[in-house]
Amino acid sequence: MSDHLTQEPNGSPVTVDFVRHRHALLVRADLGPLFTDFYLHLADHKLRHPPEQAALFQTALAAFTLHCASRPLHEHIAWSINFQAPRLNLFLAGDNEDCTVTGRLFTENVREAADNIFYSDIVPRRGAEPRRSAINFQGSDVLVAVTGYYARSEQQPARIFDLGGDEYGMLLSQPDCDLAWFAAVDAGGVRNPGAAGTVARIQSRSYGWHCGCTQPKILGAVAPAFRADPEGLFGDGETIRAECPRCAAGHTLTRETMEAYLAASGKETKGGAR
């Protein structure tokens, strides 16, 4: 758990408390502002998903944001959740330096596999080597996948609660946790955990939706393909549309801009610029 931190409100407030005598962490959030920003992002970039897929991603976003808030500052975190039925991937990324989250759905070219797979990648601090873990899971329930990840990869029982509206809560067991209470507590107990003396505030953060993708970053990602085969990339056209792999935002790139980027970078395209 990170050091005590209280941030100025900017996004969805997330609180982390220690439940005394039960030895559990309680993470709670009103994610309405974050969900609003997610749907505005979809509208801004003309991204459309069937309601059931959007709801699946929203649930994953809720669990992921609570997870990020329970993790140390400076960590960079990513989840990739692969479902086989329906066949899709959910990708989520979190930056605990700036307390931002982002993500997207993939529904095309999703790898067929025998089981659903949950991948978690953690970079303890910027520039450090990532750590990856993976588990298989059954069914199409995001929260089952997340609690399975906690049980098997984190070796830590977890429970996630939809508290109504846009409010969510997560309980994480700690050493000497009262496991009977942990298993029996319901949404009401999470919403109102008891007298003030039984709960100690550890920290409060605010998480906002932000990817940070920019045209220079997308140009840098596309540059190797352009150097290798500019005609194959652009064909007879002068523009292409590239999607951000993290948030699916669309970026229109022109051949001229691509050539200028490579020239500024001191690189030459294969066969020269047209």
HUWO-V365198 format. One record per residue. N is the residue number from 1. RES is the residue in three letters. SS is DSSP state (h for helix, s for strand, l for the rest). PHI is phi in whole degrees, -180 to 180 (none if undefined). Layout:
n->[N/N]
res->[RES/RES]
ss->[SS/SS]
phi->[PHI/PHI]
This chain:
n->[1/2/3/4/5/6/7/8/9/10/11/12/13/14/15/16/17/18/19/20/21/22/23/24/25/26/27/28/29/30/31/32/33/34/35/36/37/38/39/40/41/42/43/44/45/46/47/48/49/50/51/52/53/54/55/56/57/58/59/60/61/62/63/64/65/66/67/68/69/70/71/72/73/74/75/76/77/78/79/80/81/82/83/84/85/86/87/88/89/90/91/92/93/94/95/96/97/98/99/100/101/102/103/104/105/106/107/108/109/110/111/112/113/114/115/116/117/118/119/120/121/122/123/124/125/126/127/128/129/130/131/132/133/134/135/136/137/138/139/140/141/142/143/144/145/146/147/148/149/150/151/152/153/154/155/156/157/158/159/160/161/162/163/164/165/166/167/168/169/170/171/172/173/174/175/176/177/178/179/180/181/182/183/184/185/186/187/188/189/190/191/192/193/194/195/196/197/198/199/200/201/202/203/204/205/206/207/208/209/210/211/212/213/214/215/216/217/218/219/220/221/222/223/224/225/226/227/228/229/230/231/232/233/234/235/236/237/238/239/240/241/242/243/244/245/246/247/248/249/250/251/252/253/254/255/256/257/258/259/260/261/262/263/264/265/266/267/268/269/270/271/272/273/274]
res->[MET/SER/ASP/HIS/LEU/THR/GLN/GLU/PRO/ASN/GLY/SER/PRO/VAL/THR/VAL/ASP/PHE/VAL/ARG/HIS/ARG/HIS/ALA/LEU/LEU/VAL/ARG/ALA/ASP/LEU/GLY/PRO/LEU/PHE/THR/ASP/PHE/TYR/LEU/HIS/LEU/ALA/ASP/HIS/LYS/LEU/ARG/HIS/PRO/PRO/GLU/GLN/ALA/ALA/LEU/PHE/GLN/THR/ALA/LEU/ALA/ALA/PHE/THR/LEU/HIS/CYS/ALA/SER/ARG/PRO/LEU/HIS/GLU/HIS/ILE/ALA/TRP/SER/ILE/ASN/PHE/GLN/ALA/PRO/ARG/LEU/ASN/LEU/PHE/LEU/ALA/GLY/ASP/ASN/GLU/ASP/CYS/THR/VAL/THR/GLY/ARG/LEU/PHE/THR/GLU/ASN/VAL/ARG/GLU/ALA/ALA/ASP/ASN/ILE/PHE/TYR/SER/ASP/ILE/VAL/PRO/ARG/ARG/GLY/ALA/GLU/PRO/ARG/ARG/SER/ALA/ILE/ASN/PHE/GLN/GLY/SER/ASP/VAL/LEU/VAL/ALA/VAL/THR/GLY/TYR/TYR/ALA/ARG/SER/GLU/GLN/GLN/PRO/ALA/ARG/ILE/PHE/ASP/LEU/GLY/GLY/ASP/GLU/TYR/GLY/MET/LEU/LEU/SER/GLN/PRO/ASP/CYS/ASP/LEU/ALA/TRP/PHE/ALA/ALA/VAL/ASP/ALA/GLY/GLY/VAL/ARG/ASN/PRO/GLY/ALA/ALA/GLY/THR/VAL/ALA/ARG/ILE/GLN/SER/ARG/SER/TYR/GLY/TRP/HIS/CYS/GLY/CYS/THR/GLN/PRO/LYS/ILE/LEU/GLY/ALA/VAL/ALA/PRO/ALA/PHE/ARG/ALA/ASP/PRO/GLU/GLY/LEU/PHE/GLY/ASP/GLY/GLU/THR/ILE/ARG/ALA/GLU/CYS/PRO/ARG/CYS/ALA/ALA/GLY/HIS/THR/LEU/THR/ARG/GLU/THR/MET/GLU/ALA/TYR/LEU/ALA/ALA/SER/GLY/LYS/GLU/THR/LYS/GLY/GLY/ALA/ARG]
ss->[l/l/l/l/l/s/l/l/l/l/l/s/s/s/s/s/s/s/s/l/l/l/l/s/s/s/s/s/s/s/l/h/h/h/h/h/h/h/h/h/h/h/h/h/l/l/l/l/l/l/h/h/h/h/h/h/h/h/h/h/h/h/h/h/h/h/h/h/h/h/l/l/l/l/l/s/s/s/s/s/s/s/s/s/l/l/s/s/s/s/s/s/s/s/s/l/l/l/l/s/s/s/s/s/s/s/l/l/l/l/l/l/l/l/l/s/s/s/s/s/s/s/s/l/l/l/l/l/l/l/s/s/s/s/s/s/s/l/l/l/l/h/h/h/h/h/h/h/h/h/h/h/l/l/l/l/l/s/s/s/s/s/s/s/l/l/s/s/s/s/s/s/s/l/l/l/l/l/h/h/h/h/h/h/l/l/h/h/h/h/h/l/l/l/l/h/h/h/s/s/s/s/s/s/s/s/s/s/s/l/l/l/l/l/h/h/h/h/h/h/h/h/h/h/h/h/h/h/l/h/h/h/h/h/l/l/l/l/s/s/s/s/s/l/l/l/l/l/l/s/s/s/s/s/h/h/h/h/h/h/h/h/h/h/l/l/l/l/l/l/l/l/l/l]
phi->[none/-76/-65/-57/-149/-128/-99/-69/-59/-166/118/-95/-72/-129/-113/-125/-123/-103/-88/-64/70/-107/56/-145/-91/-120/-110/-135/-156/-100/-96/-54/-61/-67/-62/-60/-65/-63/-71/-65/-61/-60/-67/-61/-106/54/-97/-124/-130/-55/-53/-68/-73/-62/-66/-62/-66/-61/-64/-63/-62/-62/-62/-66/-65/-61/-60/-58/-65/-85/-97/-64/-62/80/-72/-118/-129/-142/-119/-129/-114/-100/-109/-95/-146/-72/-81/-160/-119/-107/-119/-137/-135/-132/-119/-85/-75/-105/56/-128/-134/-156/167/-166/-107/-116/-120/-112/57/-83/-65/-81/-146/-73/-136/-67/-133/-114/-107/-126/-122/-127/-109/-58/-159/-57/92/-80/-72/-73/-115/-118/-133/-147/-135/-93/-148/-111/85/-120/-94/-59/-68/-64/-62/-67/-67/-65/-61/-62/-67/-100/-93/-89/54/-147/-59/-141/-135/-121/-127/-87/-94/97/63/-111/-97/-135/-140/-139/-107/-124/-71/-121/-52/67/-61/-76/-70/-66/-63/-57/-75/-94/-62/-113/-60/-62/-68/-77/-67/-131/-73/130/-62/-57/-69/-94/-127/-117/-70/-96/-164/-139/-129/-126/-108/-118/-86/-162/-100/93/-70/-133/-60/-58/-66/-67/-59/-64/-71/-85/-53/-59/-67/-69/-62/-73/-157/-62/-70/-66/-79/-97/62/-91/-91/-110/-136/-135/-113/-113/-96/-66/-71/-95/-128/71/-62/-89/-127/-88/-115/-102/-59/-62/-65/-64/-65/-65/-62/-66/-63/-66/-87/75/-118/-118/-77/-62/83/85/-75/-77]
